[in-house]
């Protein structure tokens, strides 16, 4: 029991991290599809790019936290 508590305390991984990575992938796929569309929607492209940048920054911060850089 003691070792299990120590391992849980040493982990920087959070269950929400998986969802952040999945949402980043989904947003990236959406932005790629918006650029590939014949009829482009500039508002949707801009919104998708801003969302993608925010989620990529979140991913970088999350990875730095995993590596104990933060």
DRENTORKOL-3810 file (N, C-alpha, C; in nm, 4 decimals):
REM DRENTORKOL-3810
@n.u->0.0816; n.v->-0.1189; n.w->0.0000; ca.u->0.0000; ca.v->0.0000; ca.w->0.0000; c.u->0.0864; c.v->0.1258; c.w->0.0000
@n.u->0.1958; n.v->0.1203; n.w->0.0710; ca.u->0.2834; ca.v->0.2362; ca.w->0.0788; c.u->0.3435; c.v->0.2704; c.w->-0.0582
@n.u->0.3846; n.v->0.1684; n.w->-0.1333; ca.u->0.4436; ca.v->0.1925; ca.w->-0.2642; c.u->0.3418; c.v->0.2483; c.w->-0.3631
@n.u->0.2185; n.v->0.2039; n.w->-0.3546; ca.u->0.1140; ca.v->0.2544; ca.w->-0.4439; c.u->0.0871; c.v->0.4025; c.w->-0.4174
@n.u->0.0895; n.v->0.4440; n.w->-0.2942; ca.u->0.0680; ca.v->0.5848; ca.w->-0.2618; c.u->0.1827; c.v->0.6704; c.w->-0.3123
@n.u->0.3049; n.v->0.6200; n.w->-0.3024; ca.u->0.4205; ca.v->0.6941; ca.w->-0.3507; c.u->0.4191; c.v->0.7087; c.w->-0.5018
@n.u->0.3768; n.v->0.6049; n.w->-0.5724; ca.u->0.3712; ca.v->0.6110; ca.w->-0.7186; c.u->0.2631; c.v->0.7068; c.w->-0.7648
@n.u->0.1512; n.v->0.7115; n.w->-0.6963; ca.u->0.0433; ca.v->0.8022; ca.w->-0.7342; c.u->0.0835; c.v->0.9478; c.w->-0.7089
@n.u->0.1584; n.v->0.9712; n.w->-0.6045; ca.u->0.1998; ca.v->1.1080; ca.w->-0.5729; c.u->0.3069; c.v->1.1577; c.w->-0.6697
@n.u->0.3868; n.v->1.0668; n.w->-0.7268; ca.u->0.4952; ca.v->1.1071; ca.w->-0.8149; c.u->0.4485; c.v->1.1319; c.w->-0.9580
@n.u->0.3277; n.v->1.0923; n.w->-0.9911; ca.u->0.2791; ca.v->1.1058; ca.w->-1.1283; c.u->0.2307; c.v->1.2473; c.w->-1.1548
@n.u->0.2708; n.v->1.3017; n.w->-1.2711; ca.u->0.2249; ca.v->1.4332; ca.w->-1.3141; c.u->0.1114; c.v->1.4229; c.w->-1.4141
@n.u->0.0708; n.v->1.3010; n.w->-1.4452; ca.u->-0.0315; ca.v->1.2777; ca.w->-1.5459; c.u->-0.1694; c.v->1.2995; c.w->-1.4858
@n.u->-0.2562; n.v->1.3672; n.w->-1.5627; ca.u->-0.3934; ca.v->1.3927; ca.w->-1.5216; c.u->-0.4853; c.v->1.3281; c.w->-1.6247
@n.u->-0.6002; n.v->1.2797; n.w->-1.5834; ca.u->-0.6922; ca.v->1.2162; ca.w->-1.6761; c.u->-0.7433; c.v->1.3086; c.w->-1.7835
@n.u->-0.7466; n.v->1.4376; n.w->-1.7566; ca.u->-0.7930; ca.v->1.5372; ca.w->-1.8532; c.u->-0.6942; c.v->1.5552; c.w->-1.9685
@n.u->-0.5683; n.v->1.5161; n.w->-1.9481; ca.u->-0.4647; ca.v->1.5340; ca.w->-2.0496; c.u->-0.4978; c.v->1.4596; c.w->-2.1790
@n.u->-0.5594; n.v->1.3435; n.w->-2.1675; ca.u->-0.5968; ca.v->1.2653; ca.w->-2.2851; c.u->-0.6974; c.v->1.3429; c.w->-2.3689
@n.u->-0.7934; n.v->1.4051; n.w->-2.3035; ca.u->-0.8951; ca.v->1.4817; ca.w->-2.3754; c.u->-0.8349; c.v->1.6041; c.w->-2.4446
@n.u->-0.7382; n.v->1.6674; n.w->-2.3827; ca.u->-0.6730; ca.v->1.7836; ca.w->-2.4440; c.u->-0.6023; c.v->1.7414; c.w->-2.5730
@n.u->-0.5326; n.v->1.6286; n.w->-2.5694; ca.u->-0.4633; ca.v->1.5798; ca.w->-2.6892; c.u->-0.5645; c.v->1.5423; c.w->-2.7968
@n.u->-0.6728; n.v->1.4745; n.w->-2.7589; ca.u->-0.7749; ca.v->1.4364; ca.w->-2.8573; c.u->-0.8415; c.v->1.5588; c.w->-2.9199
@n.u->-0.8745; n.v->1.6589; n.w->-2.8398; ca.u->-0.9355; ca.v->1.7803; ca.w->-2.8931; c.u->-0.8393; c.v->1.8529; c.w->-2.9867
@n.u->-0.7095; n.v->1.8529; n.w->-2.9551; ca.u->-0.6112; ca.v->1.9156; ca.w->-3.0424; c.u->-0.6084; c.v->1.8459; c.w->-3.1779
@n.u->-0.6124; n.v->1.7146; n.w->-3.1770; ca.u->-0.6117; ca.v->1.6387; ca.w->-3.3029; c.u->-0.7381; c.v->1.6661; c.w->-3.3828
@n.u->-0.8519; n.v->1.6696; n.w->-3.3163; ca.u->-0.9789; ca.v->1.6958; ca.w->-3.3849; c.u->-0.9805; c.v->1.8360; c.w->-3.4453
@n.u->-0.9316; n.v->1.9352; n.w->-3.3707; ca.u->-0.9272; ca.v->2.0727; ca.w->-3.4223; c.u->-0.8321; c.v->2.0820; c.w->-3.5411
@n.u->-0.7173; n.v->2.0133; n.w->-3.5336; ca.u->-0.6219; ca.v->2.0146; ca.w->-3.6446; c.u->-0.6834; c.v->1.9527; c.w->-3.7699
@n.u->-0.7563; n.v->1.8426; n.w->-3.7549; ca.u->-0.8239; ca.v->1.7810; ca.w->-3.8689; c.u->-0.9264; c.v->1.8778; c.w->-3.9279
@n.u->-1.0001; n.v->1.9467; n.w->-3.8427; ca.u->-1.0989; ca.v->2.0428; ca.w->-3.8894; c.u->-1.0370; c.v->2.1585; c.w->-3.9661
@n.u->-0.9258; n.v->2.2102; n.w->-3.9172; ca.u->-0.8584; ca.v->2.3215; ca.w->-3.9853; c.u->-0.8056; c.v->2.2756; c.w->-4.1209
@n.u->-0.7492; n.v->2.1558; n.w->-4.1261; ca.u->-0.6998; ca.v->2.1023; ca.w->-4.2535; c.u->-0.8150; c.v->2.0866; c.w->-4.3528
@n.u->-0.9278; n.v->2.0373; n.w->-4.3058; ca.u->-1.0436; ca.v->2.0225; ca.w->-4.3950; c.u->-1.0977; c.v->2.1579; c.w->-4.4404
@n.u->-1.0912; n.v->2.2595; n.w->-4.3537; ca.u->-1.1363; ca.v->2.3926; ca.w->-4.3940; c.u->-1.0475; c.v->2.4505; c.w->-4.5039
@n.u->-0.9166; n.v->2.4277; n.w->-4.4936; ca.u->-0.8263; ca.v->2.4767; ca.w->-4.5981; c.u->-0.8438; c.v->2.3994; c.w->-4.7282
@n.u->-0.8832; n.v->2.2732; n.w->-4.7195; ca.u->-0.8982; ca.v->2.1908; ca.w->-4.8395; c.u->-1.0331; c.v->2.2096; c.w->-4.9083
@n.u->-1.1268; n.v->2.2772; n.w->-4.8428; ca.u->-1.2606; ca.v->2.2946; ca.w->-4.8992; c.u->-1.2568; c.v->2.3875; c.w->-5.0207
@n.u->-1.3476; n.v->2.3631; n.w->-5.1132; ca.u->-1.3561; ca.v->2.4486; ca.w->-5.2324; c.u->-1.4084; c.v->2.5866; c.w->-5.1960
@n.u->-1.5129; n.v->2.5892; n.w->-5.1131; ca.u->-1.5681; ca.v->2.7161; ca.w->-5.0672; c.u->-1.5204; c.v->2.7383; c.w->-4.9240
@n.u->-1.4316; n.v->2.8359; n.w->-4.9067; ca.u->-1.3708; ca.v->2.8583; ca.w->-4.7765; c.u->-1.4476; c.v->2.9622; c.w->-4.6969
@n.u->-1.4565; n.v->2.9375; n.w->-4.5667; ca.u->-1.5208; ca.v->3.0297; ca.w->-4.4744; c.u->-1.4105; c.v->3.0960; c.w->-4.3906
@n.u->-1.3803; n.v->3.2234; n.w->-4.4160; ca.u->-1.2689; ca.v->3.2875; ca.w->-4.3444; c.u->-1.2897; c.v->3.2940; c.w->-4.1931
@n.u->-1.4137; n.v->3.3141; n.w->-4.1502; ca.u->-1.4401; ca.v->3.3193; ca.w->-4.0058; c.u->-1.4108; c.v->3.1843; c.w->-3.9413
@n.u->-1.4536; n.v->3.0764; n.w->-4.0052; ca.u->-1.4305; ca.v->2.9425; ca.w->-3.9508; c.u->-1.2820; c.v->2.9081; c.w->-3.9503
@n.u->-1.2118; n.v->2.9492; n.w->-4.0552; ca.u->-1.0678; ca.v->2.9238; ca.w->-4.0600; c.u->-0.9967; c.v->3.0000; c.w->-3.9487
@n.u->-1.0325; n.v->3.1260; n.w->-3.9294; ca.u->-0.9715; ca.v->3.2056; ca.w->-3.8229; c.u->-1.0022; c.v->3.1503; c.w->-3.6844
@n.u->-1.1265; n.v->3.1141; n.w->-3.6623; ca.u->-1.1658; ca.v->3.0579; ca.w->-3.5329; c.u->-1.0937; c.v->2.9262; c.w->-3.5089
@n.u->-1.0836; n.v->2.8432; n.w->-3.6131; ca.u->-1.0144; ca.v->2.7154; ca.w->-3.6000; c.u->-0.8665; c.v->2.7333; c.w->-3.5720
@n.u->-0.8038; n.v->2.8309; n.w->-3.6390; ca.u->-0.6615; ca.v->2.8552; ca.w->-3.6155; c.u->-0.6345; c.v->2.9076; c.w->-3.4749
@n.u->-0.7195; n.v->2.9981; n.w->-3.4270; ca.u->-0.7026; ca.v->3.0491; ca.w->-3.2898; c.u->-0.7218; c.v->2.9362; c.w->-3.1893
@n.u->-0.8227; n.v->2.8527; n.w->-3.2103; ca.u->-0.8464; ca.v->2.7392; ca.w->-3.1208; c.u->-0.7294; c.v->2.6422; c.w->-3.1240
@n.u->-0.6757; n.v->2.6175; n.w->-3.2434; ca.u->-0.5631; ca.v->2.5260; ca.w->-3.2562; c.u->-0.4400; c.v->2.5804; c.w->-3.1845
@n.u->-0.4144; n.v->2.7097; n.w->-3.1959; ca.u->-0.2999; ca.v->2.7697; ca.w->-3.1267; c.u->-0.3167; c.v->2.7583; c.w->-2.9756
@n.u->-0.4368; n.v->2.7845; n.w->-2.9255; ca.u->-0.4615; ca.v->2.7747; ca.w->-2.7810; c.u->-0.4383; c.v->2.6318; c.w->-2.7329
@n.u->-0.4892; n.v->2.5344; n.w->-2.8059; ca.u->-0.4730; ca.v->2.3957; ca.w->-2.7633; c.u->-0.3289; c.v->2.3481; c.w->-2.7797
@n.u->-0.2571; n.v->2.3972; n.w->-2.8802; ca.u->-0.1158; ca.v->2.3604; ca.w->-2.8930; c.u->-0.0335; c.v->2.4177; c.w->-2.7778
@n.u->-0.0657; n.v->2.5393; n.w->-2.7347; ca.u->0.0023; ca.v->2.5971; ca.w->-2.6182; c.u->-0.0295; c.v->2.5156; c.w->-2.4931
@n.u->-0.1553; n.v->2.4735; n.w->-2.4798; ca.u->-0.1921; ca.v->2.3884; ca.w->-2.3665; c.u->-0.1150; c.v->2.2568; c.w->-2.3698
@n.u->-0.0966; n.v->2.1996; n.w->-2.4888; ca.u->-0.0210; ca.v->2.0756; ca.w->-2.5012; c.u->0.1246; c.v->2.0952; c.w->-2.4604
@n.u->0.1842; n.v->2.2051; n.w->-2.5028; ca.u->0.3238; ca.v->2.2324; ca.w->-2.4669; c.u->0.3380; c.v->2.2474; c.w->-2.3161
@n.u->0.2481; n.v->2.3206; n.w->-2.2547; ca.u->0.2528; ca.v->2.3382; ca.w->-2.1085; c.u->0.2317; c.v->2.2042; c.w->-2.0390
@n.u->0.1413; n.v->2.1231; n.w->-2.0916; ca.u->0.1144; ca.v->1.9921; ca.w->-2.0330; c.u->0.2372; c.v->1.9020; c.w->-2.0432
@n.u->0.3041; n.v->1.9003; n.w->-2.1590; ca.u->0.4238; ca.v->1.8182; ca.w->-2.1747; c.u->0.5375; c.v->1.8672; c.w->-2.0864
@n.u->0.5490; n.v->1.9984; n.w->-2.0721; ca.u->0.6519; ca.v->2.0521; ca.w->-1.9830; c.u->0.6234; c.v->2.0144; c.w->-1.8379
@n.u->0.4982; n.v->2.0094; n.w->-1.8001; ca.u->0.4621; ca.v->1.9668; ca.w->-1.6653; c.u->0.4927; c.v->1.8187; c.w->-1.6456
@n.u->0.4696; n.v->1.7374; n.w->-1.7494; ca.u->0.5050; ca.v->1.5952; ca.w->-1.7403; c.u->0.6552; c.v->1.5766; c.w->-1.7206
@n.u->0.7336; n.v->1.6616; n.w->-1.7867; ca.u->0.8794; ca.v->1.6501; ca.w->-1.7799; c.u->0.9379; c.v->1.7271; c.w->-1.6607
@n.u->0.8543; n.v->1.7786; n.w->-1.5748; ca.u->0.8962; ca.v->1.8551; ca.w->-1.4555; c.u->0.9783; c.v->1.9789; c.w->-1.4909
@n.u->0.9461; n.v->2.0423; n.w->-1.6023; ca.u->1.0106; ca.v->2.1677; ca.w->-1.6402; c.u->0.9373; c.v->2.2870; c.w->-1.5812
@n.u->0.8138; n.v->2.2659; n.w->-1.5400; ca.u->0.7344; ca.v->2.3736; ca.w->-1.4793; c.u->0.7141; c.v->2.3424; c.w->-1.3339
END
